[in-house]
């Protein structure tokens, strides 16, 4: 059958096999990407109840075609490209609507401008918008798919990372009004030049009636007048400028903007507006001006009306945060957003948390949905029930009067309804929530942050934030280096390098890594208890843990004749997987070449011991001076692995490369690679540092600030002697939290409001003093210990150590917050 046969109105469009909401009403687009092939998951989806599939002709080898015959009631639509079909269907869907659509592109600020515009225009329009930052080749069609007959405005963002991508997105968004936010370095590597990137982004507006942009960006201005006008000569250009008096003003800008303190002044031929800004940092000012100019363009010219809407503008939380909560619970904080598309994303994230069986959802009224009330809550009730939620709590008058949409469904969760947040907090005993994952999702007017604050575990103000999107980016980077044919083992030992073993492992399991590795058996047991079912290698087994290993299906690394015999004597029955380590030059652990004949003899006599993998470790992959020795190790390893293969009669998985080795020697990738420190944001080879993203940000707060005179001393043993009048701040972080004592006395620096501030005096157990004289810091302000402002490599270099020690040294008493953008 062809793509025209798909029934658009009846289906959920699914591109990720892990995120099916209503299987029997879903169509799955099997897309082949750089790191996955959707066709591999058709059998799994069929078992879940999906019956409609879009598949690609080039991917249908004889084995797959034969497998499809085992799905007699499935409907397969065969196309050349599932992605292009998805995009074409979305473009067809968009063509049915004759409403204003705002399309937003640029390097930064797209999502903020979209969210703020939806806040500012909510009283005037029924809005469909991209959920979160859905602006990719897949995200844009899924976003536009939401449009229905009740919407009066669409607001969609579109991002690209290489040439020709926007050409596919233009007919899907087909904006009537465009906003080009700015141009920066993001995705520069995908384009020949900055001008080419601008030109490619401008393809979004080839059919637009109006385009808003900042004329100060000359790259954008020049390409608009050179290229866009040539293909769209009737487009109306509305540009603005924020040049100061010290620079030559852009005299031909439609709007001349000035910002002084918290006031924005916009001047144009048709009017003058003076508005108080809710935020005054440069990025927010630029985003707000884009929004205000868009409102003026839509005819909202009254200054008092504009100001009243700006007064309601609130910061945009662009991330789902997973936080520790009371009574053994975890809370997913999505307390500032509520729409159906966002609810689906949040429910998917909820179901990734396999370490708690009990799932709780606290949801407010869904505002400005564009759907009939009864239809909307029937849809939401179905989503909640399909996702296996244990308890549902609805807050708000509208959701309450639609309670039957939840309670009347078969297998409905335990449901409670409250008129408002105050009533819920007053009447619901929070201690009833035990060992649960709790999704808190509400429209801003319901102030659900109060619920999160009550649920959250109370710890001191130091927190290690883990960016799960950055971790996923790094995983995909290393996957791209070795290709889809090579397996991935990820090291989650030492509390996942300080990042939180269970939470990181759950994400890795979601992304289907092939193996996890831990140092000790109890780490593996903890992962099993938290719902991890991926194969797990244990690197340091001990005889007293052998029973634990077998009982929890953990696979030991065996590295000597003694350990092999001890384990073999224990595991005499049942098939057990083991991993053999070869010593090719590290001389730490592992079998030497002359050990292998005895190893083969022993294993052939015990066929229940199956060698799952054989591996070794490169000594100096992070340094070019050891390249020749690394190549020697590779040759030794290949010889040793071949000896084992010939002796055993089968080939175990072979793996040699660590994170640094993957970058320096991708040709040595073999059957599997091991990703460790690189996953957590440190590219140890230093060859492609820009390709990995920092994962962890350690933050704390200023507890107190004192004004001290030159000559006074600070801290234990009077080590901090001031040579100037100073403002000394005490921060809630010490060596018990993992801030090394060697960083005291000016060796270490932390960032306060973007300014690097040195330590003063000795680091204490729970506190450290810093010099904030050159800042405007106040008590309670945030302090970055390491992150984007203070790279962890810099922090390690200050005390002559390595990033591993810094990461693993962050105490478990420091609260971890995991978030997705």
Phi, psi and omega in degrees: 000168184250170182296335181293342182279350180290135180269100190295318189289342187260358192239147163273137177266123185237131176241352180238117185298342182273357188235041176278130181261304180237093190304314187289349178245023184245147168244130182259124175266109181280103185253134175266124180240187180294330188238007182201167173222110184301336180295338181293345188247011182295318178299317178299317180292324177299318178297330178284344179116000177288137182234354180241129185224138169255120186235159185258130181306315181296340182270353188270080175285168183304324181296317180293318179299321178294321179296325183296332179294343177276003179241074192298329182259014178274151179245117181251127174254114185267125182224169177287320181217120178295323180296314180296324177296316176303315181294320179295318178296321178295320178296320176298318179297315179300324184293347180282349189245136180246051182246161174297138176229126176264122176252132186237130172220177184140179181276320182223156172086358183301310185291320180297314179300317179299312182293319180292320177299320180293326174293314186289331185256002188299328182283346185252341185221157165264115197250135164254134183216162176297133173286137180048232180248049177285086184229017185266184177300329176267320185296322182296309178299323178294327178291311183292335178302338181289338184306133173221179190294344181274344182287143176245357178204140171245142176227110185229141176254152181221127178236152178224158178233356178204165182300153173076353180291321183294334179301325178283331184276334185305308181291342178285314178278314181041062187290145170273328177234129181248152172229124175253107191290307182184180176227134181217204188272349184303129178064021176305327185295343181273358186228153179293326184204167176297322180294323177296321179297317177299313182300319180294319179294326181294344177301336179299335189251020183292342178242006184287151176277327187218144176227130177253133177202167179267117186290343179297336178277098188294327177301318180290312183300316182294316182290328176298312183285333181275314188254310186296317179298330181293324181263342180223071189293342182267000183298141179266120182261121179242103184245157180224161183223146179237032178295140178275173179296337183284346179243162179295124181291153175274095191290336183260014175291141178298317178240126173262123184251144172224140178235126175224122186055241183255019184246136175249130175243126176244130181235133177214171179299330185260010177167175181217130183227135176236118189229140176278128183276136175283338178222145187237003175291152188304319181295318179293322179300314180299315180296320180294319180296319174306316182293316181296317179297324176296318178295319177298320179296327178279002174100008178270086189261348185285124185298316182294325178293317177299315182296319181297326179284320176299326180298335181269357183292135182232157177303150181260120173274111185263019185215150169271126182248131177256119187232150173292141182230179182290159170059037178073018182263162167240142179241132173264113185267107172229051194275007182240001184225144173203108171207165187295317180298316178295327177296319178299316178298317182293322178294323175299316179295321177303315184285347172287341184275084187275003183275357174227128180286329186270125181245129180236137176238127173248116189229138177267177168308141176266115186264149173052047182279336185082003180249157173298142186304313183293321178295318182301310186282337170295319178296315180295319178301321179294317179301313182299314182292317181298331183273005175069033179293136181280319181220137178239131178237115179259134183234121179135153182294325185284314179296328179294320180282356174249028184302328181298335179294343179254312188285335185276352183282143172301141179063024179296147177288171171297123187241138174227148182226140181227148184290330182198176182295320180301315181296318179299311183294330181281328191251334185269122178283109185296337180289355173286342180273106184235134173048049184235160165256124189244116175269120178249111186224120183207154172296150188303325185295345181271355176052050181290349175299336176294323177293315180300317181298324179287326182280330191292141177296130183275111176228173181292172193284010177268133185216141172254111180272130180247116181274103183292331177292321177294321178297318177296318177303314182294319177301315181292328176299311181291327174298320181294332181288331186250346178087166186287344182277357183250132180286160180238125168251133181243134180277121176238025177289169177053050177059040182053055180054037178086358187269347180111101191299307187296315183293318178294317181297323178297319178294318180294322176296320177300323179270011170059044170295158188277325183215150167244155179226136177232167181275318189231158184300321183295332175295319178294319178300317179301319178295317177300319180292340178261020170088015181272122180245007175294154173302138183232124174265133178254120191275340182228071179285152177227151183308322182290350179253002185301317180297320178298318180301311184293317183297329183254015176055047176257145189249116186280147166274125179245132193228358180211161180299323180298309183293322178299315181293318180300317180288320179298321178294332178279310186270076184268345181231155178079150179284127181230133179269138177228165178233133181255131178256131177256139175268107180251011179148347176289323181058041174252290175227156173132157178282140173269164184306321183285353176278339194292322177303317179293323178299315180297314179301315182296315184288326178294333178278350181228074185295346177289343176270107182259125180282105180288322179207157172234138187207168174213181187228126177288136184283318190225041182295340182275358182227130183297332183296343181256015184303316182295321179292324177299320179293323175298318179299319179301313181297318178298319182294314179303318179296316180294318179296321178295321177301315179295316181300314181295322181285323183275333182087010175208160182257114171290165171298135180249131177215137185230325192276136167263190184303311181295322180294326179300322182282316187278328185227059181300338179291348179264020190293332177054223186269335183205153173234161181245119179259125179237257186300332180297326179299328185266012168104011180240113179271097193293334181285343181066013180272327183224052185301325184288348185277343178251150183252141175302136182261320185253140172233117179267121184236152170215191183227159175278121180276321183203151175234135178236144173266116184236153182268156175303140181097340178285162181243157184230131169086178182303145177060014176054037183286329182271095181262122184279131176257011178203157171299133192218154168258115184251124180253142173258126180251153187276064184202133178214190185291339175290342176268352180109007177271105191302139180298336179293346180275000179284175174057042173084357178290315181266157175226145174237162183256128175235114181054039177083359181253132178281126184239127183283154173288156179229125179076186182286147171288130179268176182298316186240358185216158175217145178257142180226157180264112181250025183303323185273012180239175172254028187301148176236160176299137183093351180291155180282145178233129177263117180274313165213153185158211182297320182285329179232089182304143182296332176294324177295315180299317179296318180296331181294336180239016174066036178235196183242157182302330179307314184294322179295312183296309184289344181278350180292120187298149177290349176284344176285126182295135174261135173239121181257134182219153174239137177289000000 
